[in-house]
């Protein structure tokens, strides 16, 4: 909400409260239902048999005074807010790019590559050079990795569902999954 709108609403509410307060005072002021001579007699007697006055203005105006103070405090706080705090400007931009939206969607291989370390990326590159199928013993040599490191990386790939291993003699044939090719 703009600051000026807030101030106008607060100002209007304050004026409305003051008008209602004035009308309340005018129309609900306790008046005596007795004729004038009887009212004077009751007042001279101290309000009746108990000795209290029937016109208790203090309680009546005390409540109205408290309401008036609340309205004034709200008004002053609104004026202070209007003066002290700067107005926040809202701007609209055209052709704003939303997050995760681009002209092309990244393919699965690009997404997987972002999560791999250097050694794992070497293995994937060698597999891509050989169209997704290659023997494990040659894969490690071309990637420049030891047999143990190659085996551990391929075991992680199998666990993640990136490659499949098929036994071929004394070695394994490594194949990229279809969703990556």
Buried (B, 14 or more C-beta within 10 A) or exposed (E): EEBEEBBEEBBEBBEEBBEEBEEEEEEEEEEEEEEEEEBEEBBEBEBEEEEEEBBEEEEBEEEBEEBBEEBEEBBEEBBEEBEEEEEEEEEEEEEEEEEEEEEEEEEEBEEBBEEBEEBBBBBBEBBBEBEBBBBBBBBBBBBEBEEEBBBEBBEBBBEEEBBBBEEEEEEBBBBBBEEBB
